[in-house]
Every structure is written in C-alpha cells, then in structure tokens.
C-alpha cells in the first residue's frame, strides 16, 4: 500500500512538471504573439514563467534522483567488486546527504530575507520561489537516507547495487544506462 502512495505521489510530481512546462510555453508564446502582433504584452507572464522554470527544475531534480538518472561517473565503480561498490555508494550517499543538509540549511537561513522580499510585478513573496529548496532538499534527502540505511543494515539488494554501478536499469527502465545501451 505504501509503495502505491509513493508511485501516485511521483505521478503527481510528473503531472506538475508537465503543467508547469505547458504554462511556461503558453505564457512565453502568448507574450511573443502579443508583443509582435499587437504591440502589447502581459508583464506578469515573463515573471511567472521564470518562477515556473525554477520550480520545474527543482521538482525535476527530485523525480530524476528517484529514477537514477542524474549524471554519474560509473567507470571506476563498474570495475570494483561488490564490496568496493558498497563503499562508493556509502561515500556517494553520504556526500549527497550532506549536500541536502547544506541546501536545506541555506534555504532556511535565506527564508527570512525572502519572506520580506516581494516579486516586482506579481507581488508574490519570494519564499514561494526560493522555498522550493525545502522540497528538493527534503525529497532527495529522504531518498538518500533510506538507501543509505538499507545499505548500512545489509538490506540493499544486488539489483540496486547494479543500478548504482550502471550495469542495470530498474523496473521503470530508469538507471544510469537507460536508453544508452
């Protein structure tokens, strides 16, 4: 049951990404048409399309992390035995978790500043734009922490280690080598 909720949640994130991209295209294209055909435009569309791009990028980072599609250098990891792969995974996940913590802390430290700043056209508080850092750092951080705990407790299966090393793809067709081989 829990896995079904996770799948639905990620489907919702994918839908949000499509909606954000569609809205960006509509706003930018609409503004271009208005500007060059009717010599006018909608000022808020430029600002909102920039904000949607930020949201799209950071939501996409979470989705891509789950699908093991971030850039990775697996040349060394592929030639290592399983013990070496586990060490590399532990180091990689520890660094990723540290980066998530730094990203969350930085977003937290900037929160008060962004809460008192408002977008020039829409008047939205800038926490709506930069607050996406909370979502991204927590989302990726949870996934990294779960995998790290499973690795350290010996509950990580061999297939997941193969996906990490670029030798296999997961059941969704995602992995470091998805679409390449």
Secondary structure, DSSP 8 states (H G I E B T S, - for coil): -HHHHHHHHHHHHHHHHHHHHHHHHHHHHHHHHHHHHSS---HHHHHHHHHHHHHHHHHHHHHHHHTT-S----HHHHHS-HHHHHHHHHHHHHHHHHHHHHHHHHHHHHHHHHHT-B-TTT--BTHHHHTHHHHHHHHHHHHHHHHHHHHHTT---HHHHHHHHTS---TTS-STTTTT-
